[in-house]
């Protein structure tokens, strides 16, 4: 009887662990589309690379724009509505420089355990703020911390957004630039979407020196290997005019 009880407990524990793993994957798995449509890489047959930057704009963003301009490469910036309202001129500079703008929520808060109404309102406010400030209606959305939840599918549909995760997350908020660049170079493949940061959450003046150093180092290295840097729309869509 005790052996049967022990076996039952083991089975129950395994079931709980399996369910927990499945739930974690649904929430944060880069290839999961359970809560909403999402992409995490481009065509593996095309030598294209997409640099994406989360959490901006911030006072540190112009320094990044200078580096991208020096190398002549475009990127996609996932902006927080609150930061756009704080730095409208910098948000406009990103657009004027020819980069693409995506939606990164309004308040940069975790979406898990939030109501569908909260999720829609948070994305909608950011969408309206970005459009009013820059003239761009984002078509791409990246959830803060990569966390998706119930209600996100409906919110994305209503706002015309498609979720984007990443192929490689650069850890640029915690690693030195040389380590970030080395990892990015080692993991470069056709269709890679890199996730970096030109902000640190909602901090107005974040230290992004590691990001700047990594980007400045890795762009020429990957270009010398035959990769071409593009926006997400150019990588993922045949008709890039849909970004207007």
C-alpha positions in Angstrom: 0.0 0.0 0.0 2.8 2.3 0.9 4.6 1.6 -2.4 1.4 2.4 -4.3 1.0 5.6 -2.4 4.7 6.5 -3.1 4.2 5.8 -6.8 1.0 7.9 -6.9 2.9 10.8 -5.3 5.7 10.5 -7.8 3.2 10.5 -10.7 1.4 13.5 -9.3 4.7 15.3 -8.8 5.8 14.5 -12.4 2.4 15.8 -13.7 2.7 19.0 -11.8 6.3 19.5 -13.0 5.2 18.8 -16.6 2.3 21.3 -16.3 4.5 23.9 -14.8 7.1 23.5 -17.6 4.4 23.7 -20.2 3.0 26.9 -18.6 6.4 28.5 -18.4 7.0 27.7 -22.1 3.6 29.2 -23.1 4.4 32.4 -21.2 8.1 32.9 -22.1 9.0 30.4 -24.8 10.4 32.3 -27.7 8.6 30.1 -30.3 5.3 29.8 -28.3 2.2 31.3 -30.0 -0.3 30.0 -27.4 -1.2 33.4 -26.1 -0.7 35.3 -29.3 0.9 35.1 -32.7 4.6 35.5 -32.4 7.8 35.2 -34.5 11.4 34.8 -33.3 13.5 34.4 -36.4 13.6 35.2 -40.1 14.3 33.1 -43.2 17.2 30.7 -42.6 18.0 30.8 -46.3 18.7 34.6 -46.3 21.8 36.2 -44.8 19.8 38.8 -43.0 20.3 40.1 -39.4 17.9 42.2 -37.5 19.1 44.4 -34.5 16.2 45.2 -32.2 16.4 47.5 -29.2 14.0 47.5 -26.2 13.0 49.9 -23.5 13.7 53.3 -25.1 13.7 56.0 -25.9 16.1 57.3 -23.3 18.8 60.0 -23.0 21.2 57.3 -24.1 19.5 56.5 -27.4 21.2 59.3 -29.4 24.6 57.7 -28.8 23.3 54.5 -30.3 21.8 56.3 -33.3 25.2 57.8 -34.0 26.9 54.3 -34.0 24.2 52.9 -36.3 24.6 55.9 -38.6 28.4 55.4 -38.7 27.9 51.9 -39.9 24.9 52.7 -42.1 22.6 50.0 -40.7 18.9 50.2 -39.8 17.4 48.7 -36.7 14.0 48.2 -35.0 13.3 50.1 -31.7 10.6 48.7 -29.4 9.5 51.8 -27.5 7.6 52.2 -24.2 4.8 54.7 -24.5 5.8 56.3 -21.2 9.3 56.9 -22.4 8.1 58.3 -25.7 6.0 60.9 -23.8 9.1 61.6 -21.7 11.4 62.0 -24.7 9.3 62.8 -27.8 12.2 64.5 -29.6 14.4 61.5 -29.3 11.6 59.2 -30.4 11.2 61.4 -33.5 15.0 61.2 -34.1 14.8 57.4 -34.3 12.2 57.6 -37.0 14.0 60.4 -38.9 17.1 58.3 -38.9 15.2 55.7 -40.9 14.7 53.1 -38.2 11.6 51.1 -37.5 9.5 51.5 -34.4 7.7 48.8 -32.5 5.4 48.7 -29.5 6.9 47.6 -26.1 3.9 48.4 -24.0 3.2 51.6 -22.1 4.5 51.0 -18.6 7.0 48.1 -19.2 5.3 45.9 -16.6 5.0 42.1 -16.6 1.8 41.1 -18.3 1.3 37.8 -16.5 -1.7 37.9 -14.1 -2.9 41.1 -15.7 -6.5 41.2 -16.9 -7.3 41.3 -20.7 -8.6 44.8 -20.2 -5.3 46.0 -18.6 -3.3 44.4 -21.4 -5.3 46.0 -24.2 -5.3 49.4 -22.5 -1.5 49.3 -21.9 -0.8 48.3 -25.5 -3.3 50.8 -26.9 -1.9 53.7 -25.0 1.6 53.0 -26.2 0.3 52.5 -29.8 -1.5 55.9 -29.7 1.5 57.7 -28.1 3.9 56.3 -30.6 1.7 57.2 -33.6 0.9 60.7 -32.3 4.6 61.5 -31.6 6.3 59.9 -34.5 3.6 59.4 -37.2 4.3 55.7 -37.2 1.7 53.0 -36.4 3.7 50.1 -35.1 3.0 46.7 -36.6 5.3 44.7 -34.2 4.9 44.2 -30.5 7.4 42.8 -28.0 6.1 42.0 -24.5 8.2 43.3 -21.6 10.5 40.6 -20.4 9.1 38.4 -23.1 6.1 37.5 -20.9 2.8 36.8 -22.7 -0.6 36.2 -21.1 -4.3 35.6 -21.6 -5.9 38.5 -23.5 -2.8 39.4 -25.5 -4.1 37.7 -28.7 -7.2 39.8 -28.7 -5.2 43.0 -27.9 -2.8 42.3 -30.8 -5.6 41.6 -33.2 -7.5 44.8 -32.3 -4.4 46.9 -32.6 -3.0 45.2 -35.7 0.1 44.0 -34.0 2.2 40.8 -34.4 4.3 39.6 -31.5 8.1 39.4 -31.9 10.4 37.5 -29.6 14.1 37.0 -30.5 16.5 34.4 -31.8 19.3 35.6 -29.5 19.0 37.8 -26.4 22.2 39.7 -25.9 22.3 40.1 -22.1 23.6 43.6 -22.7 22.1 44.9 -19.4 24.5 42.7 -17.4 27.5 41.7 -19.5 30.4 43.8 -20.6 30.3 44.9 -24.3 33.2 42.6 -25.4 31.4 39.5 -24.1 28.1 40.6 -25.6 29.7 41.1 -29.0 31.6 37.8 -28.8 28.4 35.9 -28.0 26.5 37.7 -30.8 29.1 36.8 -33.3 29.2 33.2 -32.3 25.5 32.8 -32.5 24.9 34.6 -35.8 22.9 32.7 -38.3 20.7 33.6 -41.3 17.5 35.2 -40.1 18.8 36.0 -36.6 16.8 38.5 -34.5 19.0 40.0 -31.8 17.3 41.6 -28.7 19.4 44.4 -27.2 18.4 47.5 -25.2 18.7 51.2 -25.6 17.1 51.7 -22.2 16.8 49.9 -18.9 13.1 49.7 -18.2 11.8 53.2 -17.5 15.1 54.8 -16.3 15.5 58.1 -18.0 19.3 58.1 -18.2 20.4 54.4 -18.3 24.0 53.3 -18.6 24.1 51.5 -22.0 27.8 51.6 -22.6 28.0 47.8 -22.9 25.3 47.9 -25.6 27.1 50.7 -27.5 30.4 48.9 -27.3 28.9 45.5 -28.4 27.0 47.0 -31.4 30.0 49.0 -32.6 32.2 45.8 -32.5 29.8 43.3 -33.9 28.4 45.1 -36.9 31.6 45.2 -39.0 32.4 41.7 -38.0 29.1 40.3 -39.2 29.2 42.5 -42.3 32.6 41.0 -43.2 30.9 37.6 -43.0 28.3 38.5 -45.6 25.4 39.4 -43.4 23.1 42.3 -44.1 21.3 44.3 -41.4 17.6 45.0 -42.0 14.5 46.1 -40.1 12.0 43.5 -38.9 9.6 44.4 -41.7 12.2 43.9 -44.3 13.2 40.6 -42.8 9.7 39.2 -42.1 7.5 40.8 -44.8 7.8 40.9 -48.6 6.0 44.2 -48.7 8.0 46.6 -46.6 5.6 49.4 -47.5 3.1 47.9 -44.9 5.2 49.6 -42.2 3.9 53.0 -43.1 
